[in-house]
Amino acid sequence: MTTDMPANDEIDIDEAMRITGRSRSTLMRWIKEKHLTTHTQVREFTQRQPRIIFRRSEIEPLAGSDSQ
């Protein structure tokens, strides 16, 4: 099941890490614990496929947050 997002609200895990200041493993744990929603996307062949896409509007409020 794919949820459509406006293109300007899509960010990948690297951008989510930059915005929140959190590590990849923390973001992945938040996904697993259902604190964040994501979808995967295949745009081009890379070693890290499928690409994890977040909603910018969901990530920005977590920037600098000590909760969760």
Contact map, one row per residue, 1 for C-alpha under 8 A:
11100000000000000000000000000000000000000000000000000000000000000000
11110000000000000000000000000000000000100000000000000000000000000000
11111000000000000000000000000000000000100000000000000000000000000000
01111100000000000000000000000000000000000000000000000000000000000000
00111110110000000000000000000000000000000000000000000010000000000000
00011111110000000000000000000000000000000000000000000000000000000000
00001111110000000000000000000000000000000000000000000000000000000000
00000111110000000000000000000000000000000000000000000000000000000000
00001111111000000000000000000000000000000000000000000111100000000000
00001111111100000000000000000000000000000000000000001111000000000000
00000000111110110000000000000000000000000000000000001111000000000000
00000000011111110000000000000000000000000000000000111100000000000000
00000000001111111000000100100000000000000000000000011100000000000000
00000000000111111100000100000000000000000000000000000000000000000000
00000000001111111110000000000000000000000000000000000000000000000000
00000000001111111111000000000000000000000000000000000101001000000000
00000000000011111111111100100000000000000000000000000000000000000000
00000000000001111111110000000000000000000000000000000000000000000000
00000000000000111111100000000000000000000000000000000000001100100000
00000000000000011111110000000000000000000000000000000000001101111000
00000000000000001111111000000000000000000000000000000000000000110000
00000000000000001101111101100000000000000000000000000000000000000000
00000000000000001000111111100000000000000000000000000000000000000000
00000000000011001000011111110000000000000000000000000000000000000000
00000000000000000000001111111000000000000000000000000000000000000000
00000000000000000000011111111100000000000000000000000000000000000000
00000000000010001000011111111110000000000000000000000000000000000000
00000000000000000000000111111111000000000000000000000000000000000000
00000000000000000000000011111111100000000000000000000000000000000000
00000000000000000000000001111111111100000000000000000000000000000001
00000000000000000000000000111111111111000000000000000000000000000000
00000000000000000000000000011111111000000000000000000000000000000000
00000000000000000000000000001111111100000000000000000000000000000000
00000000000000000000000000000111111110000000000000000000000000000000
00000000000000000000000000000111111110000000000000000000000000000001
00000000000000000000000000000110111111000000000000000000010000000000
00000000000000000000000000000010011111100000000000000110000000000000
00000000000000000000000000000010000111110000000000011110000000000000
01100000000000000000000000000000000011111000000000011100000000000000
00000000000000000000000000000000000001111100000001111000000000000000
00000000000000000000000000000000000000111110000001111000000000000000
00000000000000000000000000000000000000011111100011100000000000000000
00000000000000000000000000000000000000001111100000000000000000000000
00000000000000000000000000000000000000000111110000000000000000000000
00000000000000000000000000000000000000000111111010000000000000000000
00000000000000000000000000000000000000000001111110000000000000000000
00000000000000000000000000000000000000000000111110000000000000000000
00000000000000000000000000000000000000000000011111100000000000000000
00000000000000000000000000000000000000000100111111100000000000000000
00000000000000000000000000000000000000011100000111110000000000000000
00000000000100000000000000000000000000011100000111111000000000000000
00000000000110000000000000000000000001111000000001111100000000000000
00000000011110000000000000000000000001111000000000111110000000000000
00000000111110010000000000000000000011100000000000011111011000000000
00001000111000000000000000000000000011000000000000001111111000000000
00000000111000010000000000000000000000000000000000000111111100000000
00000000100000000000000000000000000000000000000000000011111110000000
00000000000000000000000000000000000100000000000000000111111111000000
00000000000000010011000000000000000000000000000000000111111111100000
00000000000000000011000000000000000000000000000000000001111111100000
00000000000000000000000000000000000000000000000000000000111111101000
00000000000000000001000000000000000000000000000000000000011111111000
00000000000000000011100000000000000000000000000000000000001111111000
00000000000000000001100000000000000000000000000000000000000001111100
00000000000000000001000000000000000000000000000000000000000011111110
00000000000000000000000000000000000000000000000000000000000000011111
00000000000000000000000000000000000000000000000000000000000000001111
00000000000000000000000000000100001000000000000000000000000000000111
